[in-house]
């Protein structure tokens, strides 16, 4: 498209107001379509990251069991290598790496007990909270609890 000429013979350059409004409307429509998909992607990727962290913690629990003949009672306490139930898994913050889940060992432990089972739980926090909680047990059972319904981690209802 050629630019219109002015009365003095020079050409005008730039965008008209209508062109700018149309461009903004197109961008607004694209954002309205793409943003919910992006949010769903972030939630899904955070859940998958928490799942892999739980698997890594479960593997650490198994290593502790081989060494001590019982499972650790805490996520936050460091693993000392000693045969005491005050040993932990060494996750200093008790949160997932992206901070969207709190990690915990769900068990009834005290100094006198030496647990023979464990349940690791990742509880969703913040914007992730509506996505449900994740658990893994010593048997390898992996559960995603969302809105009171239990699913396997791959999304199949139990």
C-alpha positions as CSV (number, residue, x, y, z in Angstrom):
1,X,0.0,0.0,0.0
2,X,1.4,3.4,-0.9
3,X,1.3,6.2,1.5
4,X,-1.0,9.1,0.6
5,X,0.6,12.3,-0.5
6,X,0.0,15.5,1.2
7,X,-0.9,18.8,-0.4
8,X,2.8,19.8,-0.3
9,X,3.8,16.6,-2.1
10,X,5.4,14.8,0.8
11,X,4.2,11.3,1.8
12,X,2.8,10.6,5.3
13,X,4.3,7.7,7.2
14,X,3.1,5.7,10.2
15,X,0.0,3.9,11.4
16,X,-3.6,5.2,11.5
17,X,-5.5,5.0,14.7
18,X,-7.8,2.3,13.2
19,X,-4.8,0.2,12.4
20,X,-3.5,0.5,15.9
21,X,-6.9,-0.4,17.5
22,X,-7.2,-3.5,15.2
23,X,-3.7,-4.6,16.1
24,X,-4.4,-4.2,19.8
25,X,-7.7,-6.1,19.5
26,X,-5.9,-9.0,17.7
27,X,-3.2,-9.1,20.5
28,X,-5.9,-9.0,23.2
29,X,-7.8,-12.0,21.6
30,X,-4.6,-14.0,21.3
31,X,-3.7,-13.3,25.0
32,X,-7.2,-14.3,26.1
33,X,-6.9,-17.6,24.2
34,X,-3.3,-18.4,25.1
35,X,-3.0,-17.3,28.8
36,X,-5.3,-20.0,30.3
37,X,-3.3,-22.7,28.3
38,X,-0.1,-21.3,29.7
39,X,-1.4,-21.3,33.3
40,X,-2.5,-25.0,32.8
41,X,0.9,-25.8,31.5
42,X,2.6,-24.2,34.6
43,X,0.4,-26.1,37.0
44,X,0.9,-29.4,35.2
45,X,4.7,-28.9,35.0
46,X,4.9,-28.0,38.7
47,X,2.9,-31.2,39.6
48,X,5.3,-33.3,37.5
49,X,8.3,-31.7,39.2
50,X,6.8,-32.5,42.6
51,X,6.2,-36.0,41.5
52,X,9.8,-36.5,40.5
53,X,10.9,-35.0,43.8
54,X,8.7,-37.4,45.7
55,X,10.2,-40.3,43.8
56,X,13.7,-39.1,44.7
57,X,12.7,-38.8,48.4
58,X,11.2,-42.3,48.3
59,X,14.5,-43.6,46.9
60,X,16.3,-41.8,49.7
61,X,13.9,-43.4,52.2
62,X,14.8,-46.9,50.8
63,X,18.5,-46.2,51.1
64,X,17.9,-45.1,54.8
65,X,15.9,-48.3,55.4
66,X,18.7,-50.4,54.0
67,X,21.2,-48.7,56.3
68,X,19.0,-48.4,59.5
69,X,16.2,-50.9,59.1
70,X,13.6,-48.2,59.4
71,X,12.4,-45.1,57.5
72,X,13.1,-41.5,58.3
73,X,10.5,-39.5,60.2
74,X,11.2,-36.0,58.8
75,X,11.9,-34.3,55.5
76,X,13.7,-31.3,57.0
77,X,16.1,-33.0,59.4
78,X,19.5,-34.1,57.9
79,X,20.3,-37.7,57.4
80,X,23.0,-38.6,59.9
81,X,23.7,-42.1,58.8
82,X,23.0,-43.2,62.4
83,X,20.5,-45.8,63.4
84,X,18.2,-43.3,65.2
85,X,14.7,-42.4,64.2
86,X,15.5,-38.7,64.5
87,X,17.2,-38.9,61.1
88,X,15.6,-37.1,58.2
89,X,15.8,-36.8,54.4
90,X,17.8,-33.5,54.4
91,X,15.4,-31.2,52.4
92,X,16.1,-28.1,54.4
93,X,13.1,-26.0,53.4
94,X,10.5,-28.7,53.4
95,X,9.3,-27.3,50.1
96,X,9.6,-28.4,46.5
97,X,12.3,-26.7,44.4
98,X,9.8,-24.3,42.7
99,X,8.1,-23.6,46.1
100,X,4.6,-24.7,44.9
101,X,4.4,-27.8,47.2
102,X,5.3,-28.5,50.8
103,X,6.9,-31.8,51.3
104,X,6.4,-33.9,54.4
105,X,6.7,-37.4,55.8
106,X,3.3,-38.5,57.1
107,X,3.9,-40.9,59.9
108,X,3.6,-41.3,63.6
109,X,7.3,-41.1,64.6
110,X,9.0,-40.3,67.9
111,X,12.4,-41.2,69.2
112,X,11.1,-44.6,70.5
113,X,9.5,-45.8,67.3
114,X,11.3,-47.1,64.3
115,X,8.8,-46.8,61.5
116,X,8.6,-49.7,59.0
117,X,6.3,-47.8,56.6
118,X,6.2,-44.3,55.2
119,X,4.0,-42.0,53.3
120,X,5.5,-38.9,51.6
121,X,3.1,-36.1,50.8
122,X,3.4,-33.0,48.6
123,X,0.7,-30.5,49.6
124,X,-0.1,-27.9,47.0
125,X,0.2,-24.2,48.1
126,X,-0.5,-20.9,46.6
127,X,-1.8,-20.8,43.0
128,X,-1.2,-24.6,42.8
129,X,-3.6,-25.3,45.7
130,X,-6.6,-26.3,43.5
131,X,-4.5,-28.9,41.8
132,X,-4.6,-31.4,44.6
133,X,-2.0,-33.2,46.7
134,X,0.4,-36.0,45.8
135,X,1.5,-39.0,48.0
136,X,3.8,-41.9,47.6
137,X,4.1,-44.9,49.9
138,X,6.8,-47.4,50.7
139,X,4.9,-49.9,48.5
140,X,5.3,-47.7,45.5
141,X,1.7,-46.7,45.5
142,X,1.4,-43.2,44.0
143,X,-1.8,-41.2,44.5
144,X,-2.9,-37.8,43.3
145,X,-5.8,-36.5,45.5
146,X,-7.9,-33.9,43.8
147,X,-11.3,-32.6,44.9
148,X,-11.7,-35.7,47.2
149,X,-11.1,-38.2,44.3
150,X,-8.0,-40.4,44.2
151,X,-6.2,-40.7,40.9
152,X,-3.0,-42.5,40.0
153,X,-0.2,-40.0,38.9
154,X,-1.0,-40.6,35.3
155,X,-4.6,-39.3,35.8
156,X,-6.6,-42.5,36.0
157,X,-9.2,-42.6,38.7
158,X,-8.7,-45.2,41.4
